[in-house]
Amino acid sequence: MHRRSFLAAALLGFAALAGCGPRWRVVTQANPAPFVGQRHFAVMPVDYTGLRVGGKPESMYLDDKDEKGQSSFFGDKAAIDEEFAKALIEGAKEEGIEVERTPGPMSAPFLLRPYIAYLEPGHYAVVSSSPSELVLTLRITAPDGRVLDEVQFSSRTHPPNPSTMLGLAESEKLSSGGRWRADARGVGALAADYLASRVAP
């Protein structure tokens, strides 16, 4: 068993004893799992269709931004996609699972389709702050497009404490884009753990 798998199993066991469940919500799951022993997957870019930001449709959220703010938001979306895929690929690799990026359906046995429907930017100020939130749904599909597994992950990142000295990692969280990047890395790591749990249950 890989070290990461051992740690994940230990953490899940502790969570069970503590009355906590896994850090994801299963919407649907193929049974029996067709992924057992599978070591090759492909991941598509994040789908933002129907995205809501801070409770508003994306178009309304952008209406409140100037040109610079809109450009920054589009950059944030691209960075979320990049950070999610990087964390997923690296986490899966530690489990002996190869995940490669692809712009569309390909010949991989199974395809990972990430979808983000909700982003909460949160805010940062000296007197008050609130965390960001990112909700991502991951669908694992067969080559013919059938959804085999669908699972939801979420992450919240709190702004840094203004009373502390800010290092690089903390200063990143001053902006909503920086917090979303941290959230994307978090859900990417969770997605890798979920994938490992289905490949080697």
C-alpha positions in Angstrom: 0.0 0.0 0.0 1.3 3.5 -0.9 2.1 5.7 2.1 -0.5 8.2 1.0 -3.1 5.4 0.8 -2.2 4.3 4.3 -2.5 7.8 5.7 -5.8 8.3 3.9 -7.1 5.0 5.4 -6.0 6.0 8.8 -7.6 9.4 8.6 -10.9 7.9 7.3 -10.8 5.5 10.2 -10.3 8.3 12.7 -13.0 10.3 11.1 -15.4 7.3 11.4 -14.6 7.1 15.1 -15.1 10.8 15.5 -18.5 10.6 13.7 -17.3 12.4 10.6 -17.7 11.1 7.0 -15.5 11.5 4.0 -14.7 15.0 2.8 -16.9 14.7 -0.3 -20.6 14.1 -1.1 -21.4 11.3 -3.4 -24.2 12.0 -5.9 -24.1 8.7 -7.7 -21.6 5.9 -7.8 -21.3 2.9 -10.1 -21.5 -0.4 -8.3 -19.5 -2.5 -8.6 -16.8 0.1 -9.2 -15.4 -0.3 -12.8 -12.2 1.6 -11.8 -10.6 -1.0 -9.6 -7.0 -1.5 -10.6 -7.3 1.2 -13.3 -4.2 3.4 -13.5 -4.9 5.7 -16.4 -7.4 8.6 -16.5 -7.7 11.8 -18.4 -9.1 15.1 -17.0 -10.9 17.8 -19.0 -10.8 21.5 -18.4 -13.2 22.8 -15.7 -16.7 23.5 -17.1 -18.2 26.8 -15.8 -21.5 26.5 -17.5 -24.2 28.2 -15.4 -21.7 29.6 -12.9 -22.9 31.7 -10.1 -20.5 34.0 -8.2 -21.5 35.2 -4.8 -25.1 34.2 -5.4 -25.3 36.0 -8.8 -25.2 34.7 -12.3 -21.7 35.2 -13.7 -22.9 37.8 -16.2 -24.5 39.9 -13.4 -21.3 39.6 -11.3 -19.2 40.9 -14.2 -21.6 43.8 -14.8 -20.4 45.2 -11.5 -16.7 45.0 -12.6 -14.7 47.4 -14.8 -12.7 46.1 -17.7 -9.7 45.4 -15.4 -11.8 43.6 -12.9 -13.4 41.4 -15.6 -10.0 40.6 -17.0 -8.8 39.6 -13.6 -11.8 37.3 -13.0 -11.2 35.5 -16.3 -7.6 35.0 -15.2 -8.8 33.7 -11.9 -11.0 31.1 -13.7 -8.1 29.9 -15.8 -5.9 29.7 -12.7 -8.5 27.7 -10.8 -8.5 25.2 -13.7 -4.7 25.0 -13.7 -4.4 24.6 -9.9 -7.1 22.0 -9.7 -5.6 19.9 -12.4 -2.1 20.2 -11.0 -3.2 19.1 -7.5 -5.2 16.2 -8.9 -2.4 15.0 -11.2 0.2 15.2 -8.5 -2.0 13.6 -5.8 -3.0 10.8 -8.2 0.7 10.2 -9.1 1.5 9.6 -5.5 -1.0 6.8 -5.6 0.5 5.3 -8.8 -2.4 6.6 -10.9 -1.6 8.5 -14.1 -4.0 11.4 -14.9 -3.3 13.4 -18.1 -4.9 16.6 -19.2 -7.0 16.6 -22.4 -9.1 19.4 -24.1 -11.8 16.9 -25.0 -12.9 13.2 -25.1 -10.1 10.8 -25.9 -9.1 7.2 -25.8 -8.4 7.0 -22.0 -10.5 4.3 -20.4 -12.2 6.9 -18.2 -12.6 10.6 -18.4 -12.7 13.1 -15.4 -15.1 16.0 -16.0 -14.8 18.8 -13.4 -17.7 21.3 -13.2 -17.9 24.4 -11.0 -21.3 25.9 -10.5 -20.6 28.1 -7.5 -17.8 30.5 -6.4 -18.0 32.8 -3.4 -15.2 35.5 -3.4 -15.4 36.3 0.3 -13.8 39.6 1.4 -10.8 40.9 3.3 -10.7 44.0 5.4 -8.9 45.0 8.6 -12.2 45.2 10.5 -14.0 42.2 9.0 -13.5 39.4 6.5 -15.2 36.3 5.2 -13.9 33.1 3.5 -14.0 32.3 -0.2 -15.8 29.1 -1.2 -15.5 26.9 -4.3 -17.9 24.0 -5.1 -16.8 21.5 -7.7 -18.6 18.5 -9.0 -16.5 15.8 -10.6 -18.1 13.3 -13.0 -16.2 10.2 -14.1 -17.5 9.0 -17.4 -17.1 6.0 -19.7 -15.7 6.5 -23.2 -19.3 6.7 -24.5 -20.1 9.6 -22.1 -22.1 7.6 -19.5 -21.7 9.1 -16.0 -20.4 6.3 -13.7 -19.5 8.4 -10.7 -20.6 11.9 -9.7 -19.1 13.4 -6.5 -19.1 16.9 -5.1 -16.2 18.7 -3.3 -16.0 22.0 -1.6 -13.4 24.2 0.0 -13.4 27.4 1.9 -10.3 29.6 2.5 -10.2 32.2 5.2 -8.3 35.5 4.7 -5.1 35.8 6.8 -5.3 37.3 10.2 -4.3 41.0 9.8 -2.5 41.0 13.1 0.1 38.5 11.9 3.1 39.0 9.6 2.1 38.0 6.1 4.4 35.6 4.2 4.0 34.7 0.5 1.4 32.0 1.2 -0.7 34.2 3.4 -0.4 37.3 1.3 -1.9 35.3 -1.6 -5.1 35.0 0.4 -5.6 38.8 0.5 -7.3 38.6 -2.9 -10.4 36.6 -3.9 -8.4 35.1 -6.8 -5.6 34.0 -4.4 -8.2 32.3 -2.1 -9.8 30.6 -5.0 -6.5 29.2 -6.1 -6.0 27.8 -2.6 -9.5 26.3 -2.8 -8.8 24.8 -6.2 -5.7 23.1 -4.8 -7.7 21.8 -1.9 -10.4 20.2 -4.0 -7.8 18.8 -6.5 -6.2 17.0 -3.6 -9.5 15.7 -2.4 -10.4 14.5 -5.9 -7.1 12.6 -6.0 -8.0 10.9 -2.7 -11.5 10.0 -4.0 -10.0 8.6 -7.2 -7.5 6.5 -5.2 -10.4 5.2 -3.0 -12.2 4.0 -6.1 -9.2 2.5 -7.8 -8.0 0.6 -4.7 -11.0 0.4 -2.3 
